[in-house]
Amino acid sequence: MRDFYTRVLGLTVTDEDEELGIAFLSAQPEREQFGPVLPVMAYDDVEDALARA
């Protein structure tokens, strides 16, 4: 999924939290910190990570 957003849509990963399994994306990283947030792990794993946070 990340490949689609970065390669096809041209978004840039501006930050990532591997423990939570999320990546922050931006269309204009030089002007904005982030826009959409992309889960990079299975949904159940994200829920478990958020419950531990």
VENPE-V927018 format. One record per pair of residues at least 12 apart in sequence whose ideal C-beta (glycine too) atoms are under 10 Angstrom apart, sorted by the first residue. I is the first residue (numbers start at 0). GAP is how many residues later the second one is. If there is no record, write none. Layout:
BEGIN
i=I gap=GAP
i=I gap=GAP
END
This chain:
BEGIN
i=0 gap=22
i=0 gap=37
i=0 gap=38
i=0 gap=39
i=1 gap=14
i=1 gap=21
i=1 gap=23
i=1 gap=36
i=1 gap=37
i=1 gap=38
i=3 gap=34
i=4 gap=18
i=4 gap=20
i=4 gap=31
i=4 gap=33
i=5 gap=17
i=5 gap=19
i=5 gap=32
i=8 gap=16
i=8 gap=18
i=8 gap=27
i=9 gap=17
i=10 gap=12
i=10 gap=13
i=10 gap=14
i=10 gap=15
i=10 gap=16
i=10 gap=17
i=10 gap=18
i=10 gap=23
i=10 gap=24
i=10 gap=25
i=10 gap=27
i=11 gap=12
i=11 gap=13
i=11 gap=14
i=11 gap=15
i=11 gap=16
i=11 gap=17
i=11 gap=18
i=11 gap=22
i=11 gap=23
i=12 gap=12
i=12 gap=13
i=12 gap=16
i=12 gap=21
i=12 gap=25
i=12 gap=27
i=13 gap=12
i=13 gap=14
i=13 gap=15
i=13 gap=18
i=13 gap=19
i=13 gap=20
i=13 gap=21
i=14 gap=14
i=14 gap=18
i=14 gap=19
i=14 gap=22
i=15 gap=22
i=15 gap=24
i=16 gap=20
i=16 gap=23
i=16 gap=32
i=16 gap=36
i=17 gap=22
i=17 gap=23
i=17 gap=31
i=18 gap=22
i=18 gap=30
i=18 gap=33
i=18 gap=34
i=19 gap=17
i=19 gap=19
i=19 gap=20
i=19 gap=21
i=19 gap=25
i=19 gap=26
i=19 gap=29
i=19 gap=30
i=19 gap=32
i=19 gap=33
i=20 gap=17
i=20 gap=18
i=20 gap=19
i=20 gap=20
i=20 gap=21
i=20 gap=22
i=20 gap=24
i=20 gap=25
i=20 gap=27
i=20 gap=28
i=20 gap=29
i=21 gap=15
i=21 gap=16
i=21 gap=17
i=21 gap=18
i=21 gap=19
i=21 gap=24
i=21 gap=27
i=21 gap=28
i=22 gap=13
i=22 gap=14
i=22 gap=15
i=22 gap=16
i=22 gap=17
i=23 gap=12
i=23 gap=13
i=23 gap=14
i=24 gap=12
i=24 gap=13
END
